[in-house]
Amino acid sequence: MGKVLPAIASARDVHWGEDAGMDAWLHHFKTENNIEHLMNPENVASDEQLKFMVALDDKQIFIPCSDETLSCLLEEKPSDELMREYGRIWLHTVRLIRKHAFNKYHERKVMGFCRLRFKTHLSSRIMIPSRLLKRMNSIVLTQCSLVDPSSGEKLAANRNAFEYFKNPATDRMLYSTPSECMFNPDLRDLRSELDIIELIRLMYFSTMPELWSAGTPSYLDTESEMNKPCPTSHSLEVLLGSEKDDRKTILFLPESSGGIVFDLYFIRALLRLGHKVILALKEGFLFDAPTYWDAMQDPVLLELCKTAKMVPNDTISKNLLLALLRSHRFLIISDGMREKLNLYKTNVTFSRAWKECDIVFAKGAANYDNLLNCGHSFTRDVLGFYRKHDGTFVLEAKSRASNIRKFSEEAINDMANRIIESMRKEKQKGRSVMFYSAVIGSIPGETNTAIKIVNTFVAHLRKRLDSAFIINPAEHFEEGMDGDDLMFMWEQVQRSGLLDVWRFQTVEDIETSFGLLDHKVPSIWSGKDSTFSTGCTKEMRIALDVQKRNPELQIIGPSSEKFFRRAEYGVGKYYDAGITSM
């Protein structure tokens, strides 16, 4: 490393544009770890998608690992801990090859290939260990024609855990009432206290792998563990709230097979309390981690998940996700990954599930590291729990970023209904209702200019048009709303059946706006119109759909064919980098 990098105490301190050497390292880091969106837009989350999950300041970069791992990667000399972790990954790789190679010749070939790739990554020492593990796994799976080498072990672990849970002794441990609860004078408080005790006990069970592996401990030892107090259990109680509070939507991230059985009983308890749960399983093989396909094939998981709605769509829309949560209180999705939690590599459905939930339950040391042992703040409250190597149970919460405001479906519906009511009143007065669709966030760095020219042109229209009620989206913005929230709100307004005219911004509109501002049209705006916006493209599809039911609707602006050069509306943004072929 040519230049000594600046000291970084935490991932939250990493920003673009503060040190040229650090910027160069960050570009190298993102490229080598394959987490640069522009280089792999199909498989790496955009900044807009990341912001569904991570609270990022201007020019702040998200680092998908713990602060400790980041510190190791930044060190000029090889870190002992990082090299030990790389060594463990190599041992995993060797064991996988020796167990699943076709023959000795094939074993030597795959081993040699992996050794060459591993040495390359080892020399750079810039790979996040979880990314290196995933990369080595991918090589072995491809070379040995494997889908899930651990399927048999996972089936056995789930079967053992299920049998353990069904044992009458386990039932007595789980549901026996602690003597101290009898002193609670209020029945409501007692009920809440008992619910939390049940949840904590299920957490204890789910983090004890010895319960589903060889050498199951005695029931006396397990009961002793069950009766240990959890000094941080109050954080669980605070996050879930009392019976007077609104019920929560929870995104649950499991850790391992075997443990998933107790996780599902934990989820059943949450459902009984009135909460909604989205369970995110792995997309594919990651040793003993439960996968989406396990839930569709494993007899134990099929039994425990029979009330769940499986969601196979990796790019679900906000509308559909909210509709599913209204009709099903338990959803199962894929997180889009074959590695430990890495928010850059999650799919759209997982990102939207995170955004629409109230709490993320993150189980396991890896999830705990990447969410609670990192300096980043997140858009939702996170509750992490796992068991240390010495058997100590850890439960800790991280509050969502203080500047993040969550807009509930009800709140967005209320905003839409207020606009719809104003439209209805204006129509009753005999005025025609016009909606103006325009470029707002479609040209990077030009949002303020876009709002100014939209407001200028709408003011111009209001002076020229008699008895017209014009809806200008730029006048209906609340701080904290993102693209998903706004599109969800406006679609309700647009489909209300109250629109008489739907006008889409043209090149002439933009030129007129700059003329009214007494400015020349900047080159970046030259020739632009609403067809350069994916948000407007989505709105043109809606307009055409509404016109089928309301033939009197007048659509004014560029022809619809020009819009459909653009890709479908993306994640939290209004533009696409390129135009697809027709």
VOGUMAR-791732 format. One record per residue (C-alpha): residue in three letters; x, y negated, z negated. Coordinates in steps of 0.1 Angstrom, whole numbers, padded with zeros to 4 digits, always signed. Example, Ala and Ser with C-alpha at 12.3 -4.5 7.8 and 13.67 -1.06 7.14 Angstrom:
<recs>
ALA+0123+0045-0078 SER+0137+0011-0071 
</recs>
This chain:
<recs>
MET+0000+0000+0000 GLY+0017-0031+0012 LYS+0002-0057-0011 VAL-0007-0053-0047 LEU-0045-0055-0050 PRO-0062-0078-0074 ALA-0072-0063-0108 ILE-0107-0050-0107 ALA-0123-0042-0141 SER-0157-0030-0127 ALA-0175-0024-0095 ARG-0197-0054-0101 ASP-0166-0076-0096 VAL-0160-0065-0060 HIS-0170-0091-0035 TRP-0161-0099+0001 GLY-0141-0130+0010 GLU-0121-0134-0022 ASP-0088-0118-0012 ALA-0077-0108+0023 GLY-0058-0077+0011 MET-0088-0065-0009 ASP-0111-0071+0021 ALA-0088-0050+0042 TRP-0088-0022+0016 LEU-0126-0023+0013 HIS-0130-0019+0051 HIS-0105+0010+0050 PHE-0123+0025+0020 LYS-0158+0023+0036 THR-0145+0037+0069 GLU-0126+0066+0054 ASN-0155+0075+0032 ASN-0179+0072+0061 ILE-0202+0047+0043 GLU-0200+0019+0068 HIS-0235+0014+0083 LEU-0223-0002+0115 MET-0201+0028+0123 ASN-0228+0053+0115 PRO-0262+0036+0114 GLU-0282+0069+0116 ASN-0266+0084+0085 VAL-0255+0054+0063 ALA-0280+0031+0046 SER-0282-0005+0058 ASP-0277-0034+0034 GLU-0314-0039+0034 GLN-0320-0003+0024 LEU-0294-0004-0003 LYS-0310-0035-0018 PHE-0341-0014-0025 MET-0320+0004-0051 VAL-0290-0018-0060 ALA-0292-0054-0072 LEU-0264-0071-0052 ASP-0254-0107-0052 ASP-0243-0126-0021 LYS-0211-0110-0006 GLN-0211-0083-0034 ILE-0203-0048-0021 PHE-0218-0016-0035 ILE-0192+0010-0047 PRO-0208+0045-0049 CYS-0188+0059-0078 SER-0180+0052-0115 ASP-0158+0023-0126 GLU-0132+0049-0137 THR-0131+0065-0103 LEU-0128+0031-0086 SER-0099+0022-0109 CYS-0082+0055-0099 LEU-0086+0048-0062 LEU-0072+0013-0065 GLU-0040+0024-0084 GLU-0008+0021-0063 LYS+0006+0053-0078 PRO-0014+0085-0077 SER-0037+0087-0107 ASP-0034+0120-0127 GLU-0072+0122-0132 LEU-0078+0116-0095 MET-0053+0143-0085 ARG-0068+0168-0110 GLU-0102+0161-0095 TYR-0088+0167-0060 GLY-0072+0199-0073 ARG-0106+0211-0085 ILE-0121+0204-0051 TRP-0094+0225-0034 LEU-0101+0254-0058 HIS-0138+0252-0049 THR-0129+0253-0012 VAL-0106+0283-0016 ARG-0131+0303-0035 LEU-0158+0295-0010 ILE-0136+0306+0019 ARG-0124+0338+0002 LYS-0160+0348-0006 HIS-0175+0342+0028 ALA-0148+0345+0055 PHE-0156+0372+0081 ASN-0122+0389+0078 LYS-0086+0382+0068 TYR-0077+0366+0101 HIS-0108+0343+0100 GLU-0100+0336+0063 ARG-0064+0325+0072 LYS-0077+0303+0101 VAL-0104+0285+0080 MET-0080+0281+0051 GLY-0053+0266+0074 PHE-0079+0242+0089 CYS-0091+0231+0055 ARG-0055+0227+0042 LEU-0046+0204+0071 ARG-0078+0183+0065 PHE-0072+0183+0028 LYS-0036+0172+0031 THR-0047+0143+0053 HIS-0072+0130+0027 LEU-0047+0137-0001 SER-0021+0115+0014 SER-0044+0085+0017 ARG-0059+0090-0018 ILE-0089+0068-0009 MET-0116+0094-0007 ILE-0142+0094-0034 PRO-0140+0130-0049 SER-0177+0137-0042 ARG-0172+0126-0005 LEU-0142+0149-0002 LEU-0161+0178-0017 LYS-0189+0173+0007 ARG-0165+0171+0036 MET-0146+0203+0027 ASN-0180+0221+0021 SER-0191+0210+0056 ILE-0160+0225+0072 VAL-0164+0258+0054 LEU-0201+0261+0060 THR-0196+0254+0097 GLN-0166+0277+0102 CYS-0183+0305+0083 SER-0218+0300+0097 LEU-0233+0296+0063 VAL-0265+0278+0052 ASP-0266+0283+0015 PRO-0239+0305+0000 SER-0254+0301-0035 SER-0289+0311-0027 GLY-0287+0344-0046 GLU-0272+0329-0077 LYS-0298+0301-0077 LEU-0327+0326-0075 ALA-0313+0345-0104 ALA-0307+0314-0125 ASN-0343+0302-0120 ARG-0357+0336-0127 ASN-0337+0339-0159 ALA-0347+0304-0170 PHE-0384+0312-0163 GLU-0383+0344-0183 TYR-0366+0326-0212 PHE-0393+0299-0212 LYS-0421+0325-0211 ASN-0407+0343-0242 PRO-0430+0337-0273 ALA-0399+0327-0294 THR-0392+0299-0269 ASP-0428+0288-0271 ARG-0426+0286-0309 MET-0393+0266-0308 LEU-0408+0241-0283 TYR-0442+0235-0299 SER-0436+0239-0336 THR-0445+0207-0354 PRO-0416+0190-0374 SER-0426+0186-0410 GLU-0417+0149-0410 CYS-0444+0142-0385 MET-0471+0150-0410 PHE-0463+0118-0429 ASN-0474+0096-0400 PRO-0507+0080-0411 ASP-0519+0069-0377 LEU-0532+0095-0353 ARG-0523+0076-0322 ASP-0487+0071-0334 LEU-0485+0108-0344 ARG-0497+0118-0309 SER-0471+0096-0293 GLU-0444+0109-0316 LEU-0452+0145-0308 ASP-0452+0138-0270 ILE-0417+0123-0273 ILE-0405+0153-0294 GLU-0418+0177-0267 LEU-0400+0157-0240 ILE-0367+0156-0259 ARG-0368+0193-0266 LEU-0374+0201-0229 MET-0344+0178-0221 TYR-0323+0198-0246 PHE-0334+0231-0230 SER-0327+0218-0195 THR-0291+0209-0203 MET-0281+0242-0218 PRO-0269+0264-0189 GLU-0262+0293-0213 LEU-0300+0298-0214 TRP-0301+0311-0178 SER-0266+0325-0174 ALA-0249+0355-0188 GLY-0245+0356-0226 THR-0277+0340-0237 PRO-0273+0325-0272 SER-0294+0338-0301 TYR-0327+0321-0307 LEU-0314+0310-0341 ASP-0286+0291-0325 THR-0309+0276-0299 GLU-0335+0266-0325 SER-0307+0249-0345 GLU-0299+0229-0314 MET-0335+0221-0308 ASN-0339+0206-0343 LYS-0310+0182-0339 PRO-0322+0146-0339 CYS-0317+0124-0308 PRO-0307+0090-0321 THR-0314+0074-0287 SER-0348+0089-0281 HIS-0364+0055-0287 SER-0352+0044-0253 LEU-0374+0071-0237 GLU-0403+0060-0258 VAL-0398+0023-0248 LEU-0395+0031-0211 LEU-0426+0053-0210 GLY-0446+0029-0231 SER-0476+0036-0254 GLU-0510+0049-0244 LYS-0521+0013-0241 ASP-0496+0005-0214 ASP-0499+0012-0177 ARG-0488+0047-0166 LYS-0454+0048-0149 THR-0442+0062-0116 ILE-0410+0081-0122 LEU-0383+0092-0097 PHE-0366+0124-0112 LEU-0332+0134-0101 PRO-0324+0170-0113 GLU-0290+0186-0116 SER-0289+0224-0113 SER-0308+0255-0106 GLY-0320+0272-0138 GLY-0322+0238-0154 ILE-0348+0228-0128 VAL-0372+0252-0144 PHE-0372+0232-0176 ASP-0372+0200-0156 LEU-0405+0211-0140 TYR-0421+0218-0174 PHE-0408+0183-0184 ILE-0425+0169-0153 ARG-0457+0187-0162 ALA-0456+0170-0196 LEU-0452+0136-0179 LEU-0481+0144-0156 ARG-0503+0154-0186 LEU-0495+0120-0201 GLY-0509+0103-0170 HIS-0476+0094-0152 LYS-0468+0100-0116 VAL-0436+0118-0106 ILE-0415+0120-0074 LEU-0389+0148-0076 ALA-0359+0143-0053 LEU-0341+0176-0043 LYS-0309+0180-0023 GLU-0311+0182+0015 GLY-0288+0211+0017 PHE-0261+0232+0000 LEU-0243+0217-0030 PHE-0234+0248-0051 ASP-0261+0253-0078 ALA-0280+0221-0071 PRO-0317+0229-0062 THR-0326+0220-0026 TYR-0358+0209-0009 TRP-0360+0243+0008 ASP-0356+0261-0025 ALA-0389+0246-0036 MET-0405+0262-0005 GLN-0389+0297-0008 ASP-0380+0305-0044 PRO-0409+0324-0060 VAL-0403+0307-0094 LEU-0402+0272-0080 LEU-0432+0279-0057 GLU-0452+0289-0088 LEU-0441+0258-0108 CYS-0445+0234-0079 LYS-0479+0246-0067 THR-0496+0213-0077 ALA-0470+0192-0059 LYS-0473+0176-0025 MET-0442+0184-0004 VAL-0432+0154+0017 PRO-0410+0165+0047 ASN-0408+0131+0063 ASP-0373+0115+0057 THR-0384+0081+0070 ILE-0417+0076+0053 SER-0433+0041+0055 LYS-0443+0021+0025 ASN-0480+0025+0034 LEU-0479+0063+0036 LEU-0458+0066+0004 LEU-0483+0046-0015 ALA-0512+0065+0000 LEU-0496+0098-0010 LEU-0491+0085-0046 ARG-0528+0075-0048 SER-0539+0110-0037 HIS-0511+0131-0054 ARG-0495+0124-0087 PHE-0466+0148-0081 LEU-0445+0145-0049 ILE-0414+0164-0039 ILE-0390+0148-0014 SER-0354+0154-0001 ASP-0328+0129-0011 GLY-0311+0133+0023 MET-0278+0144+0008 ARG-0256+0174+0006 GLU-0234+0158-0020 LYS-0235+0142-0055 LEU-0256+0110-0057 ASN-0244+0084-0031 LEU-0269+0057-0024 TYR-0253+0050+0009 LYS-0262+0085+0021 THR-0298+0087+0008 ASN-0326+0088+0034 VAL-0353+0062+0038 THR-0379+0082+0019 PHE-0357+0084-0012 SER-0349+0047-0010 ARG-0386+0038-0008 ALA-0394+0062-0036 TRP-0368+0044-0057 LYS-0382+0010-0048 GLU-0418+0020-0056 CYS-0411+0038-0089 ASP-0408+0022-0124 ILE-0381+0044-0139 VAL-0354+0067-0125 PHE-0347+0097-0146 ALA-0311+0108-0137 LYS-0300+0142-0151 GLY-0265+0154-0151 ALA-0230+0141-0157 ALA-0225+0132-0120 ASN-0257+0111-0118 TYR-0248+0096-0152 ASP-0214+0086-0139 ASN-0226+0070-0107 LEU-0255+0051-0123 LEU-0247+0044-0159 ASN-0209+0045-0159 CYS-0206+0019-0131 GLY-0208-0018-0134 HIS-0236-0022-0108 SER-0271-0032-0118 PHE-0301-0015-0102 THR-0335-0025-0092 ARG-0352-0001-0116 ASP-0347+0011-0151 VAL-0325+0042-0152 LEU-0325+0068-0179 GLY-0295+0092-0178 PHE-0291+0124-0197 TYR-0267+0153-0198 ARG-0247+0175-0221 LYS-0209+0170-0226 HIS-0185+0199-0225 ASP-0184+0201-0263 GLY-0222+0205-0263 THR-0231+0169-0273 PHE-0264+0158-0258 VAL-0263+0123-0243 LEU-0293+0101-0235 GLU-0289+0065-0225 ALA-0309+0039-0206 LYS-0298+0010-0183 SER-0323-0018-0178 ARG-0330-0030-0143 ALA-0313-0063-0132 SER-0329-0092-0150 ASN-0335-0111-0117 ILE-0354-0083-0100 ARG-0391-0086-0098 LYS-0412-0055-0089 PHE-0443-0062-0069 SER-0469-0036-0076 GLU-0494-0024-0050 GLU-0521-0042-0070 ALA-0502-0075-0070 ILE-0496-0074-0033 ASN-0532-0064-0026 ASP-0543-0094-0047 MET-0521-0118-0026 ALA-0536-0103+0006 ASN-0571-0106-0007 ARG-0567-0143-0016 ILE-0556-0150+0020 ILE-0584-0129+0034 GLU-0609-0147+0012 SER-0597-0181+0025 MET-0601-0168+0061 ARG-0636-0158+0054 LYS-0645-0192+0039 GLU-0631-0210+0069 LYS-0650-0188+0094 GLN-0682-0196+0075 LYS-0674-0232+0081 GLY-0673-0225+0119 ARG-0636-0227+0122 SER-0616-0202+0143 VAL-0589-0182+0125 MET-0554-0179+0141 PHE-0524-0159+0129 TYR-0490-0171+0141 SER-0463-0144+0144 ALA-0428-0158+0147 VAL-0391-0151+0144 ILE-0383-0155+0107 GLY-0355-0132+0096 SER-0346-0119+0130 ILE-0315-0139+0137 PRO-0289-0132+0110 GLY-0279-0164+0091 GLU-0307-0184+0107 THR-0336-0178+0083 ASN-0338-0214+0070 THR-0337-0227+0106 ALA-0364-0202+0116 ILE-0387-0213+0087 LYS-0382-0250+0096 ILE-0391-0245+0133 VAL-0421-0224+0125 ASN-0434-0249+0100 THR-0428-0277+0125 PHE-0446-0260+0153 VAL-0476-0249+0132 ALA-0479-0285+0119 HIS-0479-0296+0156 LEU-0506-0270+0165 ARG-0528-0282+0136 LYS-0527-0317+0150 ARG-0536-0306+0185 LEU-0562-0279+0178 ASP-0596-0289+0165 SER-0615-0266+0140 ALA-0586-0241+0139 PHE-0575-0225+0106 ILE-0539-0214+0113 ILE-0521-0189+0090 ASN-0484-0195+0089 PRO-0465-0166+0072 ALA-0437-0189+0062 GLU-0461-0207+0039 HIS-0470-0176+0020 PHE-0438-0163+0005 GLU-0431-0154-0031 GLU-0396-0152-0045 GLY-0384-0116-0048 MET-0406-0101-0020 ASP-0387-0082+0006 GLY-0395-0071+0042 ASP-0415-0041+0031 ASP-0436-0060+0006 LEU-0444-0088+0032 MET-0452-0064+0060 PHE-0475-0044+0037 MET-0493-0075+0027 TRP-0497-0090+0062 GLU-0510-0058+0077 GLN-0540-0060+0054 VAL-0546-0096+0064 GLN-0542-0087+0101 ARG-0565-0057+0100 SER-0592-0076+0080 GLY-0613-0082+0112 LEU-0614-0119+0106 LEU-0588-0130+0132 ASP-0601-0148+0164 VAL-0566-0156+0178 TRP-0533-0140+0173 ARG-0505-0161+0187 PHE-0469-0148+0192 GLN-0440-0173+0193 THR-0427-0180+0228 VAL-0395-0196+0242 GLU-0416-0227+0249 ASP-0428-0229+0212 ILE-0391-0228+0200 GLU-0380-0255+0225 THR-0410-0277+0215 SER-0401-0272+0178 PHE-0365-0283+0183 GLY-0377-0313+0204 LEU-0401-0323+0176 LEU-0371-0322+0152 ASP-0351-0343+0177 HIS-0325-0315+0181 LYS-0311-0297+0211 VAL-0318-0260+0211 PRO-0287-0242+0197 SER-0271-0215+0219 ILE-0281-0188+0193 TRP-0318-0198+0198 SER-0317-0202+0235 GLY-0341-0178+0252 LYS-0353-0164+0220 ASP-0390-0156+0212 SER-0410-0132+0191 THR-0399-0102+0213 PHE-0365-0105+0196 SER-0381-0095+0162 THR-0389-0059+0151 GLY-0413-0074+0126 CYS-0432-0090+0155 THR-0429-0058+0175 LYS-0447-0040+0147 GLU-0473-0068+0146 MET-0479-0065+0183 ARG-0487-0028+0179 ILE-0511-0038+0151 ALA-0526-0066+0173 LEU-0533-0042+0201 ASP-0548-0017+0177 VAL-0571-0044+0162 GLN-0581-0056+0196 LYS-0594-0021+0205 ARG-0619-0024+0176 ASN-0624-0062+0181 PRO-0623-0069+0219 GLU-0629-0106+0213 LEU-0595-0110+0196 GLN-0573-0132+0218 ILE-0536-0123+0219 ILE-0515-0152+0231 GLY-0477-0150+0238 PRO-0452-0128+0256 SER-0466-0097+0273 SER-0468-0066+0251 GLU-0444-0047+0274 LYS-0415-0070+0264 PHE-0419-0062+0227 PHE-0416-0024+0231 ARG-0380-0026+0243 ARG-0373-0028+0206 ALA-0370+0000+0181 GLU-0396+0005+0153 TYR-0395-0018+0123 GLY-0367-0007+0101 VAL-0360-0007+0063 GLY-0366-0041+0048 LYS-0355-0061+0078 TYR-0371-0077+0108 TYR-0345-0072+0135 ASP-0324-0044+0152 ALA-0289-0048+0165 GLY-0298-0035+0200 ILE-0326-0029+0224 THR-0336+0007+0232 SER-0344+0019+0267 MET-0380+0017+0277 
</recs>
